[in-house]
Amino acid sequence: MKLFIKPLYNWYRNLLRNSKYRWVVIAASLLYIVSPVDFVTDMIPIVGWLDDRLIASILVTEASQLLLEQLKNRKAKNQAEVQKALS
């Protein structure tokens, strides 16, 4: 099991380094949560909910990282403008 999860995790992390693919992952995660189609049906009590929670955690993580990066870039840009105005 560990031999399968580690390469999948590495592929996922490398994929998200490109911001274009990060938007694709966010959109696909949102679509999966909203759609009635599941990989594991919710009729199986615990296992059916785990895939939804996993996708929701991916969605929240990636969206929050994207927002934090945008805020950081905006703050750096504003600081650069202030420095330029003071010079």
Accessible surface in RSA format (square Angstrom, percent):
REM  Atomic radii and reference values for relative SASA: ProtOr
REM  Chains: A
REM  Algorithm: Lee & Richards
REM  Probe-radius: 1.40
REM  Slices: 20
REM RES _ NUM      All-atoms   Total-Side   Main-Chain    Non-polar    All polar
REM                ABS   REL    ABS   REL    ABS   REL    ABS   REL    ABS   REL
RES MET A   1   177.49  91.9 129.78  85.9  47.71 113.6 110.37  93.8  67.11  88.9
RES LYS A   2   173.22  84.5 166.27 102.0   6.95  16.5 112.26 101.0  60.96  64.9
RES LEU A   3   161.87  90.1 151.10 108.1  10.77  27.1 153.25 107.6   8.62  23.2
RES PHE A   4   135.65  67.9 129.44  80.2   6.21  16.2 134.59  81.6   1.06   3.0
RES ILE A   5    87.20  49.6  86.98  64.8   0.22   0.5  86.98  62.6   0.22   0.6
RES LYS A   6   123.16  60.1 120.47  73.9   2.69   6.4  75.31  67.8  47.85  51.0
RES PRO A   7    76.29  55.6  67.32  61.4   8.97  32.6  71.90  59.4   4.38  27.2
RES LEU A   8    88.84  49.5  84.41  60.4   4.43  11.1  87.98  61.8   0.87   2.3
RES TYR A   9   119.25  55.7 114.61  65.2   4.64  12.1  82.56  62.0  36.69  45.2
RES ASN A  10    66.20  45.7  64.47  62.3   1.73   4.2  19.95  48.0  46.25  44.7
RES TRP A  11   149.90  60.2 144.05  69.7   5.85  13.7 124.28  66.3  25.62  41.6
RES TYR A  12    39.02  18.2  39.02  22.2   0.00   0.0  38.51  28.9   0.51   0.6
RES ARG A  13    70.78  29.7  68.94  35.1   1.85   4.4  18.34  25.1  52.45  31.8
RES ASN A  14    84.85  58.5  72.19  69.8  12.66  30.5  24.50  59.0  60.35  58.3
RES LEU A  15    44.86  25.0  37.46  26.8   7.40  18.6  44.30  31.1   0.56   1.5
RES LEU A  16     2.09   1.2   0.80   0.6   1.29   3.2   1.01   0.7   1.08   2.9
RES ARG A  17   193.59  81.3 157.36  80.2  36.23  86.3  64.64  88.3 128.95  78.1
RES ASN A  18    67.71  46.7  60.01  58.0   7.71  18.6  22.67  54.6  45.04  43.5
RES SER A  19    66.51  56.2  61.96  82.7   4.55  10.5  29.50  62.8  37.01  51.8
RES LYS A  20   129.18  63.0 122.17  75.0   7.00  16.7  78.20  70.4  50.98  54.3
RES TYR A  21    88.55  41.3  88.49  50.3   0.06   0.1  49.22  37.0  39.33  48.5
RES ARG A  22    18.60   7.8  18.60   9.5   0.00   0.0   0.24   0.3  18.35  11.1
RES TRP A  23   133.97  53.8 132.15  64.0   1.82   4.3 114.93  61.3  19.04  30.9
RES VAL A  24    88.41  58.2  84.71  76.7   3.70   8.9  87.85  76.3   0.56   1.5
RES VAL A  25    20.81  13.7  18.49  16.7   2.32   5.6  20.64  17.9   0.17   0.4
RES ILE A  26    19.76  11.2  19.60  14.6   0.16   0.4  19.76  14.2   0.00   0.0
RES ALA A  27    61.10  56.2  52.01  80.3   9.10  20.7  57.28  80.7   3.82  10.1
RES ALA A  28    55.01  50.6  46.12  71.2   8.89  20.2  51.05  71.9   3.96  10.5
RES SER A  29     7.63   6.4   4.91   6.5   2.72   6.3   2.48   5.3   5.15   7.2
RES LEU A  30    96.50  53.7  96.50  69.0   0.00   0.0  96.50  67.8   0.00   0.0
RES LEU A  31   125.58  69.9 121.79  87.1   3.79   9.5 125.12  87.9   0.46   1.2
RES TYR A  32    31.50  14.7  26.34  15.0   5.17  13.4  30.10  22.6   1.40   1.7
RES ILE A  33    72.45  41.2  48.98  36.5  23.47  56.6  51.42  37.0  21.03  57.1
RES VAL A  34   112.39  74.0  86.51  78.3  25.88  62.4  92.19  80.1  20.20  54.8
RES SER A  35    33.65  28.4  22.55  30.1  11.11  25.6  22.60  48.1  11.05  15.5
RES PRO A  36   132.55  96.6  96.22  87.7  36.34 132.1 108.35  89.5  24.20 150.4
RES VAL A  37   111.24  73.2 106.17  96.1   5.07  12.2 110.65  96.1   0.60   1.6
RES ASP A  38    39.50  27.7  15.40  15.3  24.10  57.0   3.85   9.1  35.65  35.6
RES PHE A  39   173.51  86.8 138.87  86.0  34.64  90.1 143.59  87.1  29.92  85.6
RES VAL A  40    45.65  30.0  42.41  38.4   3.24   7.8  45.65  39.7   0.00   0.0
RES THR A  41    67.64  48.1  62.62  63.5   5.02  12.0  47.84  64.3  19.80  29.9
RES ASP A  42    63.73  44.6  52.14  51.9  11.58  27.4  23.47  55.2  40.26  40.2
RES MET A  43   167.21  86.6 142.05  94.0  25.17  59.9 112.00  95.2  55.21  73.1
RES ILE A  44    84.09  47.9  82.40  61.4   1.69   4.1  84.09  60.6   0.00   0.0
RES PRO A  45    84.17  61.3  81.85  74.6   2.32   8.4  84.17  69.5   0.00   0.0
RES ILE A  46   118.52  67.4 116.39  86.7   2.13   5.1 116.39  83.8   2.13   5.8
RES VAL A  47    79.13  52.1  78.25  70.8   0.88   2.1  78.25  68.0   0.88   2.4
RES GLY A  48     0.00   0.0   0.00   N/A   0.00   0.0   0.00   0.0   0.00   0.0
RES TRP A  49   125.94  50.5 125.72  60.9   0.22   0.5 110.71  59.0  15.23  24.7
RES LEU A  50    99.94  55.7  96.85  69.3   3.08   7.8  97.03  68.1   2.91   7.8
RES ASP A  51    20.95  14.7  16.86  16.8   4.09   9.7  20.34  47.9   0.61   0.6
RES ASP A  52    39.30  27.5  37.93  37.8   1.37   3.2  24.95  58.7  14.36  14.3
RES ARG A  53   168.81  70.9 162.31  82.7   6.50  15.5  52.67  72.0 116.14  70.4
RES LEU A  54   108.95  60.7 103.83  74.3   5.12  12.9 108.35  76.1   0.60   1.6
RES ILE A  55    32.00  18.2  32.00  23.8   0.00   0.0  32.00  23.0   0.00   0.0
RES ALA A  56    36.86  33.9  36.57  56.4   0.29   0.7  36.86  51.9   0.00   0.0
RES SER A  57    56.75  48.0  49.39  65.9   7.36  17.0  46.50  99.0  10.25  14.4
RES ILE A  58    39.04  22.2  36.50  27.2   2.54   6.1  39.01  28.1   0.03   0.1
RES LEU A  59    28.64  16.0  28.41  20.3   0.23   0.6  28.64  20.1   0.00   0.0
RES VAL A  60   100.63  66.2  96.85  87.7   3.78   9.1 100.07  86.9   0.56   1.5
RES THR A  61    59.19  42.1  56.18  57.0   3.02   7.2  35.27  47.4  23.92  36.2
RES GLU A  62     0.93   0.5   0.93   0.7   0.00   0.0   0.11   0.2   0.82   0.7
RES ALA A  63    32.55  29.9  31.08  48.0   1.47   3.3  32.25  45.4   0.30   0.8
RES SER A  64    47.67  40.3  43.78  58.4   3.89   9.0  34.53  73.5  13.14  18.4
RES GLN A  65    59.21  33.1  57.60  42.1   1.61   3.8  23.89  50.8  35.32  26.8
RES LEU A  66    12.91   7.2  12.91   9.2   0.00   0.0  12.91   9.1   0.00   0.0
RES LEU A  67   106.95  59.6 106.77  76.4   0.17   0.4 106.77  75.0   0.17   0.5
RES LEU A  68   116.22  64.7 112.32  80.4   3.90   9.8 112.55  79.0   3.67   9.9
RES GLU A  69    81.48  46.8  79.78  60.4   1.70   4.0  35.23  68.2  46.25  37.8
RES GLN A  70    82.59  46.2  78.54  57.4   4.05   9.7  28.16  59.9  54.43  41.3
RES LEU A  71   101.72  56.6  98.63  70.6   3.09   7.8  98.86  69.4   2.86   7.7
RES LYS A  72   150.22  73.3 144.18  88.5   6.04  14.4  91.97  82.8  58.25  62.0
RES ASN A  73    97.77  67.4  92.03  88.9   5.74  13.8  26.27  63.2  71.50  69.1
RES ARG A  74   145.04  60.9 140.27  71.5   4.77  11.4  43.76  59.8 101.27  61.4
RES LYS A  75   132.98  64.9 129.03  79.2   3.95   9.4  75.17  67.7  57.82  61.6
RES ALA A  76    57.22  52.6  49.32  76.1   7.90  18.0  52.13  73.4   5.09  13.5
RES LYS A  77   133.21  65.0 126.58  77.7   6.63  15.8  75.88  68.3  57.33  61.1
RES ASN A  78    74.48  51.4  73.48  71.0   1.01   2.4  22.04  53.0  52.44  50.7
RES GLN A  79   100.73  56.3  98.75  72.2   1.97   4.7  36.58  77.9  64.15  48.7
RES ALA A  80    60.82  55.9  49.63  76.6  11.20  25.5  56.06  78.9   4.76  12.6
RES GLU A  81    95.06  54.6  88.40  66.9   6.66  15.9  41.60  80.5  53.46  43.7
RES VAL A  82    84.57  55.6  82.38  74.6   2.19   5.3  84.51  73.4   0.06   0.2
RES GLN A  83   117.18  65.5 116.78  85.4   0.40   0.9  36.51  77.7  80.67  61.2
RES LYS A  84   168.59  82.2 152.97  93.9  15.62  37.2 102.10  91.9  66.49  70.8
RES ALA A  85    86.26  79.3  48.59  75.0  37.67  85.7  60.26  84.9  26.00  68.9
RES LEU A  86   139.97  78.0 107.52  76.9  32.45  81.6 110.00  77.3  29.97  80.7
RES SER A  87   126.14 106.6  59.78  79.8  66.37 152.9  67.64 144.0  58.50  82.0
END  Absolute sums over single chains surface
CHAIN  1 A     7520.0       6822.7        697.3       5360.9       2159.1
END  Absolute sums over all chains
TOTAL          7520.0       6822.7        697.3       5360.9       2159.1
